[in-house]
Amino acid sequence: MKKQYQADLALLGVTLAWGVSFILTKNSLATLETFNFLGIRFLIAAIASALFFYKRFMKLDRATLKYGIFIGIIMFSGYAAQTIGLNYTTASKSGFITGFSVVIVPIFSAIVLKKIPRFSSVIGVIAAIIGLGLLTLDATLQLNIGDFYTLIGAFCFAFHIITVGKYAVQVDSINLAILQIGVVGILSTVVSVIFETPILPTDEGAWFSILFLSFVCTSGAFIVQNAVQKYTTTTHTALIFTGEPVFSAIFAYFLLGEVMNARGIFGSILIVAGMLVAELDIDLSFLKSGKKEALREQ
């Protein structure tokens, strides 16, 4: 098997893990407060990662430390908003709204780099925004508070993707990932101690969810992504990662019994379509030419 196929398969495994993470997180929140849960999950993941790569981690330099703390704060903001939102919305909706971050990235990049976004990116964002409205707005056009928090998280994750892309090439990417995970764990624990009543879970089911999320969905996923992505293309990676919200909806249906209505399903399809159009740079130039032809005929 070629290395690219192996890398694609590994990234598919990461996507599957992230898809099921929404369900496991929602289950964990039934017994733990938000930041108490995040603190335990990310501290376990950070310690495990640092021990596994201890020789590499011992060579940590000042630049990696600086970028790791900065990006870790952004990552903490994303997970905090997403996890708070999961207290008030469904796992499947959270997955699709979080996936919206993939569409936001090219627009954020265009603003930061002061470049006009690709036409395909604009079309992708429009499709995803319409889909997001169909998925999250109720009959009175009001946004559920959980959906709102999750949307804030999606914007944080988009900014996280951009900053990782900018700084990961300048420092050791594995150490950078470990630092980010550690920052999320430390900040979550501090917030939990100040505003919550932190506890250690006693339920076996809660510990299964936390350990799976720590080792597989956090530590394992970040390490695998950093290790194998260089063997495949960004196009393949983007295509594979768009499956995350789809997997979250499938797992939510089978494990939690969550069912979307027809409007939600159509909105979800538009979000995934918007992701694919924006990330794969699908040629939509015929739409431009069609508009010009229509204006000439008038």
C-alpha positions as CSV (number, residue, x, y, z in Angstrom):
1,M,0.0,0.0,0.0
2,K,1.3,3.4,-1.0
3,K,2.2,5.9,1.8
4,Q,-0.5,8.3,0.6
5,Y,-3.2,5.6,0.9
6,Q,-1.9,4.7,4.4
7,A,-1.9,8.4,5.4
8,D,-5.5,8.9,4.0
9,L,-6.6,5.8,5.9
10,A,-5.0,7.1,9.1
11,L,-6.6,10.5,8.7
12,L,-10.0,8.8,8.1
13,G,-9.4,7.1,11.5
14,V,-8.8,10.5,13.0
15,T,-12.0,11.8,11.5
16,L,-14.0,8.9,12.8
17,A,-12.5,9.5,16.3
18,W,-13.5,13.2,16.2
19,G,-17.0,12.2,14.9
20,V,-17.6,10.0,18.0
21,S,-16.0,12.6,20.3
22,F,-19.2,14.7,20.3
23,I,-21.3,11.8,21.7
24,L,-18.7,10.8,24.3
25,T,-18.4,14.5,25.4
26,K,-22.1,14.8,25.8
27,N,-22.2,11.7,27.9
28,S,-19.4,12.9,30.1
29,L,-21.2,16.2,30.7
30,A,-24.0,14.3,32.4
31,T,-21.7,13.7,35.4
32,L,-19.1,16.4,35.1
33,E,-19.2,20.2,34.8
34,T,-17.8,21.7,31.6
35,F,-14.3,22.8,32.6
36,N,-13.9,20.0,35.1
37,F,-14.3,17.6,32.2
38,L,-12.0,19.6,29.9
39,G,-9.3,19.8,32.5
40,I,-9.2,16.0,33.1
41,R,-9.4,15.2,29.4
42,F,-6.6,17.5,28.3
43,L,-4.3,17.1,31.2
44,I,-4.3,13.3,30.7
45,A,-3.7,13.7,27.0
46,A,-0.9,16.3,27.5
47,I,0.9,14.1,30.1
48,A,0.6,11.0,27.9
49,S,1.9,12.8,24.8
50,A,4.8,14.4,26.7
51,L,5.8,11.0,28.2
52,F,5.6,9.3,24.8
53,F,7.7,12.0,23.1
54,Y,9.8,12.8,26.2
55,K,13.2,12.9,24.3
56,R,11.7,15.3,21.8
57,F,9.9,17.3,24.4
58,M,13.1,17.8,26.4
59,K,14.4,19.9,23.4
60,L,11.6,22.4,23.7
61,D,12.7,25.9,22.7
62,R,11.5,29.4,23.6
63,A,9.8,29.9,20.2
64,T,7.8,26.7,20.4
65,L,6.8,27.6,24.0
66,K,5.7,31.1,22.9
67,Y,3.6,29.9,19.9
68,G,2.3,26.9,21.9
69,I,0.9,29.1,24.6
70,F,-0.6,31.6,22.1
71,I,-2.3,28.9,20.0
72,G,-3.2,26.9,23.1
73,I,-5.3,29.8,24.3
74,I,-7.1,29.9,21.0
75,M,-7.6,26.2,21.2
76,F,-8.9,26.5,24.8
77,S,-11.4,29.1,23.7
78,G,-12.7,26.8,20.9
79,Y,-13.1,23.8,23.1
80,A,-14.6,25.8,26.0
81,A,-17.3,27.3,23.7
82,Q,-18.0,24.0,21.9
83,T,-18.3,22.1,25.2
84,I,-20.5,24.7,26.9
85,G,-22.7,24.6,23.7
86,L,-23.0,20.8,24.0
87,N,-24.9,21.2,27.3
88,Y,-27.7,22.9,25.3
89,T,-27.7,21.4,21.8
90,T,-27.5,18.0,20.2
91,A,-24.3,16.1,19.3
92,S,-25.2,16.0,15.6
93,K,-25.9,19.7,15.4
94,S,-22.7,20.5,17.3
95,G,-20.7,18.4,14.8
96,F,-22.1,20.2,11.8
97,I,-21.7,23.7,13.3
98,T,-18.1,22.9,14.3
99,G,-17.4,21.7,10.8
100,F,-18.4,25.2,9.6
101,S,-14.9,26.3,10.7
102,V,-13.5,24.6,7.6
103,V,-15.5,27.1,5.5
104,I,-14.5,30.1,7.6
105,V,-10.8,29.5,7.2
106,P,-10.4,30.7,3.6
107,I,-12.3,33.9,4.4
108,F,-10.2,34.6,7.6
109,S,-7.1,33.8,5.6
110,A,-8.1,36.3,2.9
111,I,-8.7,39.0,5.6
112,V,-5.4,38.4,7.4
113,L,-3.4,38.1,4.2
114,K,-5.4,41.0,2.5
115,K,-6.1,38.9,-0.6
116,I,-9.4,38.6,-2.4
117,P,-10.9,35.1,-1.6
118,R,-11.4,32.6,-4.4
119,F,-14.8,32.6,-6.1
120,S,-15.3,29.0,-5.0
121,S,-14.6,30.0,-1.4
122,V,-17.3,32.7,-1.5
123,I,-19.8,30.3,-3.0
124,G,-18.9,27.7,-0.4
125,V,-19.4,30.1,2.5
126,I,-22.8,31.3,1.1
127,A,-24.0,27.6,0.8
128,A,-22.7,26.8,4.3
129,I,-24.3,29.9,5.9
130,I,-27.7,29.0,4.3
131,G,-27.2,25.5,5.5
132,L,-26.3,26.7,9.0
133,G,-29.4,28.8,9.2
134,L,-31.6,25.8,8.2
135,L,-29.9,23.6,10.7
136,T,-29.9,25.9,13.7
137,L,-32.7,28.5,13.4
138,D,-36.1,27.4,14.7
139,A,-39.6,28.5,13.4
140,T,-39.3,31.9,15.0
141,L,-35.8,32.4,13.5
142,Q,-34.2,32.3,16.9
143,L,-30.8,30.7,17.6
144,N,-30.5,28.1,20.3
145,I,-28.0,29.3,23.0
146,G,-26.1,26.0,22.6
147,D,-25.9,26.5,18.8
148,F,-24.6,30.1,19.4
149,Y,-21.8,28.9,21.8
150,T,-20.9,26.2,19.3
151,L,-20.7,28.8,16.5
152,I,-18.3,30.9,18.6
153,G,-16.3,27.7,19.0
154,A,-16.2,27.2,15.2
155,F,-14.8,30.7,14.7
156,C,-12.1,29.9,17.3
157,F,-11.2,26.6,15.6
158,A,-11.0,28.4,12.3
159,F,-8.5,30.9,13.8
160,H,-6.7,27.9,15.4
161,I,-6.3,26.3,12.0
162,I,-4.8,29.5,10.5
163,T,-2.3,30.0,13.4
164,V,-1.2,26.4,13.3
165,G,-0.6,26.7,9.6
166,K,1.4,29.8,10.1
167,Y,3.6,28.7,13.1
168,A,3.9,24.9,12.8
169,V,6.3,25.2,9.9
170,Q,8.6,27.3,12.1
171,V,9.0,25.0,15.1
172,D,8.7,21.3,16.0
173,S,5.1,20.5,15.2
174,I,4.8,17.6,17.7
175,N,6.0,19.8,20.6
176,L,3.7,22.5,19.4
177,A,0.7,20.1,19.6
178,I,1.7,18.8,23.0
179,L,1.9,22.4,24.4
180,Q,-1.5,23.3,23.0
181,I,-3.1,20.3,24.6
182,G,-1.3,21.2,27.9
183,V,-2.5,24.8,27.8
184,V,-6.1,23.7,27.3
185,G,-5.8,21.3,30.3
186,I,-4.2,23.9,32.6
187,L,-6.6,26.7,31.7
188,S,-9.6,24.4,32.0
189,T,-8.5,23.3,35.5
190,V,-7.9,26.8,36.7
191,V,-11.4,27.9,35.5
192,S,-12.9,24.8,37.0
193,V,-11.3,25.5,40.4
194,I,-12.5,29.1,40.4
195,F,-16.0,28.7,39.1
196,E,-17.0,25.1,39.5
197,T,-16.7,22.3,42.1
198,P,-14.2,20.0,40.4
199,I,-14.4,16.3,41.2
200,L,-13.0,13.0,39.9
201,P,-15.7,10.9,38.3
202,T,-16.5,7.6,40.0
203,D,-18.7,6.2,37.2
204,E,-16.9,3.6,34.9
205,G,-18.8,4.9,31.9
206,A,-17.6,8.4,32.5
207,W,-14.0,7.2,32.8
208,F,-14.2,5.2,29.6
209,S,-15.4,8.3,27.7
210,I,-12.7,10.5,29.2
211,L,-9.9,8.1,28.6
212,F,-11.0,7.4,25.0
213,L,-11.3,11.1,24.4
214,S,-7.9,11.8,26.0
215,F,-5.8,9.0,24.3
216,V,-7.7,8.5,21.0
217,C,-9.5,11.8,20.1
218,T,-7.0,14.2,21.6
219,S,-3.4,12.9,22.0
220,G,-3.6,10.2,19.3
221,A,-5.5,12.3,16.8
222,F,-3.2,15.3,17.0
223,I,0.0,13.1,16.8
224,V,-1.3,11.0,13.9
225,Q,-2.4,14.1,12.0
226,N,1.0,15.7,12.4
227,A,2.9,12.5,11.5
228,V,1.0,11.4,8.4
229,Q,-0.3,14.6,6.8
230,K,3.0,15.2,5.0
231,Y,2.4,12.0,3.0
232,T,-0.8,13.1,1.4
233,T,-2.2,16.2,-0.2
234,T,-4.1,19.1,1.5
235,T,-7.0,18.3,-0.9
236,H,-7.2,14.7,0.4
237,T,-7.0,16.0,3.9
238,A,-9.7,18.6,3.5
239,L,-12.0,16.0,1.8
240,I,-11.5,13.5,4.6
241,F,-12.0,16.0,7.4
242,T,-15.4,17.1,5.9
243,G,-16.6,13.7,7.0
244,E,-16.4,14.7,10.7
245,P,-19.9,16.2,11.0
246,V,-21.3,13.4,9.0
247,F,-19.8,10.8,11.3
248,S,-21.0,12.8,14.3
249,A,-24.6,12.7,13.0
250,I,-24.4,8.9,12.2
251,F,-23.0,8.1,15.7
252,A,-25.6,10.4,17.3
253,Y,-28.4,8.6,15.5
254,F,-27.2,5.1,16.5
255,L,-25.9,5.8,20.0
256,L,-28.1,8.6,21.2
257,G,-31.2,8.2,19.0
258,E,-30.9,11.8,17.7
259,V,-32.9,12.3,14.5
260,M,-32.8,15.5,12.3
261,N,-35.9,16.8,10.6
262,A,-36.0,17.4,6.8
263,R,-34.9,21.0,7.1
264,G,-31.9,20.0,9.3
265,I,-30.8,17.3,6.9
266,F,-31.0,19.7,4.0
267,G,-29.0,22.3,5.9
268,S,-26.4,19.7,6.8
269,I,-26.0,18.7,3.2
270,L,-25.5,22.4,2.3
271,I,-22.8,22.8,5.0
272,V,-20.9,19.7,3.7
273,A,-21.3,20.9,0.1
274,G,-20.0,24.3,1.1
275,M,-17.0,22.8,2.8
276,L,-16.2,20.7,-0.3
277,V,-16.5,23.6,-2.7
278,A,-14.5,26.0,-0.5
279,E,-11.7,23.5,0.3
280,L,-11.3,21.6,-2.9
281,D,-11.4,24.8,-5.0
282,I,-14.1,23.3,-7.4
283,D,-14.2,25.2,-10.6
284,L,-17.3,27.4,-10.6
285,S,-16.2,29.9,-13.2
286,F,-19.1,28.9,-15.4
287,L,-21.4,30.7,-12.9
288,K,-19.5,33.9,-13.5
289,S,-19.6,33.5,-17.3
290,G,-23.3,32.6,-17.1
291,K,-24.0,35.9,-15.3
292,K,-22.1,37.9,-17.9
293,E,-24.0,36.2,-20.7
294,A,-27.3,37.0,-19.0
295,L,-26.3,40.7,-18.6
296,R,-25.4,40.9,-22.3
297,E,-28.7,39.5,-23.4
298,Q,-30.5,42.1,-21.3
